[in-house]
């Protein structure tokens, strides 16, 4: 059976860029907290809030929470996301977890000091 009137089609709405949360905005100009030995470029101009997907709590197109992230320069962020074959050695997974945990603590302490994260009983 054919329709007498065509179905109106609308263009799919593309999702906008990720929200610029206060935590993401705060990364601008910060020092890298990952500081991966032999990888870090120590360039505050390239620092972003790098999210750690491999720790879980995300999937598909969902990013992890901003608490599961750290200030990372472009090179340290690349190293955590997609290391070169030479960088992906026998200790890579444990090294990455060490640097990520240390960086998350450093970043969260900076965010508390800036008032971005509020912890009951802890003064900024």
N, C-alpha and C positions, 0 to 999 in steps of 0.2 A: 504494500500500500504506500503510495507516495503522499507526502505532505503537500498541502496547497500553499503553505507559506514556509519559507526557509527558517531554520532555527537561527536566532541571533547568536553570534559567537563573540565572546569578549576575549581580549588578550589576557593571558595568564599574568597575574601580578608577580613580578619578581621580588624576592625578599630584598630588603635594603641591606646596606652594610651593617656589620655587627654594631650594636649599641656601644657608644663611647661612655662607658661607666666611669665614675670617679676613679676607680682603681686603675683603669686603663689609661685615663688621662694623666694620672699621677706618675706614670712611668717615664714621661717625657723629661729628658735631661738627667734622669737618675743614673747612678753607676750600676753596672751589671752586678747582680748578686750571684749569678751562676759561677763566674770566674773559672771556667774549665781550664785546667793547666794545659798550655800549649795550643789552646783554641781561641780563648777570649781575645777580642780586639781592643778592649778597654775604651771603646768609643761611646760616650754617653749619648751622642746624637743618633745612634742606631738602636738604643734600648727601647724595648716594648714590654708589655706584660705577656710573657710567654706561658701559654697554658700547657699543662702536662696531661695529654690524653691517655697515655699508657697506664696511668694510675687508676683508670676506671671512671665511673660516674658520668659517662658521656657515650655518645655513639651516633653513627650516621652523620648528620650535619649539626649535631649539638656540641657546643663547647662545654668543657667542664666549668664549674664555678670559678669566679675570680680568686677564691681562696686556694684553689688548686693550680696556682701559677706563681711565677716569680719574674722579677725584672731581669731580662736577658738581652745581651747585645745580639746583633745579627748573626755572628758566628756561633755563639753558644746556643742560640735558638736553633740554628741549622743543625748543629751537632746533636741536640736532643731529638729533633724530628727526623732527620735523614742523614745519618753519618755516612762517610765514604766507606768503601769496603776495607780500607786500611785502618780506619778508626773503629770499625765494628770488630774488635778483637775479643779474646776470651773473657776479659774483665769488663767489657763495655756496659752490660746490663747493670752490674753492681756499681760501677763508676757513675753511670747516669743516675741511678737511684740515690747515691750519696750526694752528688752535686744538686739534684732536685730538692731533696729534703733540706739540705743546708740553705739553699737559696730561698725556699718557701719560708723558712723561719726568719731569715734576714729580711725578706720582703715584707712579711707580716709585721715585724717589729717596726720597720720604717712606716708602714701604713698606720699603725697605732700611733706612732709619734706625730704623724701628719693629721690625725683625726679621721682618717678614711675608714678605719676599722675601730669600733668601740668595744672594749672589753670591760664588763662590770668589775669594779674594784681596782682597775688599772688606770692611772692618770696618764694622759697623753704627754 
